[in-house]
């Protein structure tokens, strides 16, 4: 019975997304820092919690989607950069990573092949590199 009431209450509301999760995690981090070093940060963390709850229970879906898209424009490139760094670290023994001098595209080649000629798949630039 309480589950159905909750479902009725949440019907038509925005819910949660990556931005809400980022707000909550940032709030926890700020709360810890505020508790240990600088107590006014705890108020900022409380504001982040309140904003996350506001976004979750909001019925103004277009506004929440605009906020989320603005967040993703920042989040996706940063997440992609961290994903690439993790991949490079995991494959550092097998592959050498380098950038194309023409377009800056990230490329990789197997290690131990000596000097090789590489053709960039994006801009078709041909250059030599040592692996």
Secondary structure as UniProt FT lines:
FT   HELIX           2..10
FT   TURN            11..12
FT   HELIX           18..36
FT   TURN            39..40
FT   HELIX           41..57
FT   HELIX           61..90
FT   TURN            91..94
FT   STRAND          95..99
FT   TURN            101..103
FT   STRAND          106..110
FT   TURN            111..112
FT   STRAND          115..119
FT   TURN            121..123
FT   STRAND          126..130
//
